[in-house]
């Protein structure tokens, strides 16, 4: 049976989850590797919500260090404009291979909305899903925030990913950046504006 599935990669404290809960999704997966955020996600979750206590990437399943866990800029890389006078907090978090997860949990007949806001990991997730055919077979709509633009060592990677998307003929409304789709006064309005663009 065809299901409408929302994948919130980089769920943080549930800002996007709160926005999509009133919408007609059959299942909502929230991917968040930072432990401190899980409490907020659980408070919001309903019976359709699956809290995935890990991040996605292209590597093998395993642990990795996240900088500034729990903050809006938490990630595997230190941002170029991060204040150097602030102490660097880290947390060892679990990550799963994105292709493996897709193969186990998403069917080709499902209608899948993928939101990627994962502080630089978006490029490797997209590239691996494209390379293995999971993206073109299973992702109907994607909205991506290219946080890689904030990390100088990932600029070439980001350009390569954007080129791959163009070569695969991934255009609006099926693929949109946050700058194109996230329009509105609040986060909830911005998320719903994006979803409205796909109707």
C-alpha positions, 0 to 999 in steps of 0.5 A: 500500500502506498504511504506518504512518508516524511523524512526529517534528517536533522530533526534537532528539537522538533521544529519541523516535526511540529510543522508536519504533524497536522499534515496527512503523512502516514509516517514521519521519521525524525533522524537526530543523533544528539541525545539531548534533543531526543526528549523534545522529539518524544514530547511532540511525537504521535503514533505516526512518528518514528524517532531515529536516534542516529544521523545519516551519512555515506559511511559504514554504521558507527560513531562520530564526534559532533561539535557543539551538540544540541545547538543549531549549528551542531555538526561533524565540521566546525563552521567557518564563522564559529566564534573561536572564543567559545569552548568546543563541546563534543559528543560521540554520536551514532550514524547509519549508512543512508543507502542501507536505511533506505533499502530497509525502510522505504518502498518504491511505491511510497511517496517520500518527502525528504528534508535535509538540514544536517550541517554538511552531511547533506552532500554525502547523503545525496551523492550516495543515494544518487549513486545507488539509485535510491534517490531516483527510485524513492525520493519524490520531493526533497528540500535541502539546506546546503549547510556545506556552504558554511564549511570551506573544506566542503565547497567543492563537494557541494558543487559536485553534489549540485552538479549531480542533481542537475545531471539527474534532471532533478528540478523543482518542485521535486528538488528545491533548496531552502532558499527557494522553498522556505518562505514565511514568517515562522519555521512552520510556515516555511515548511508548509510553504515548501510542501504546498509547492509540491501539490 
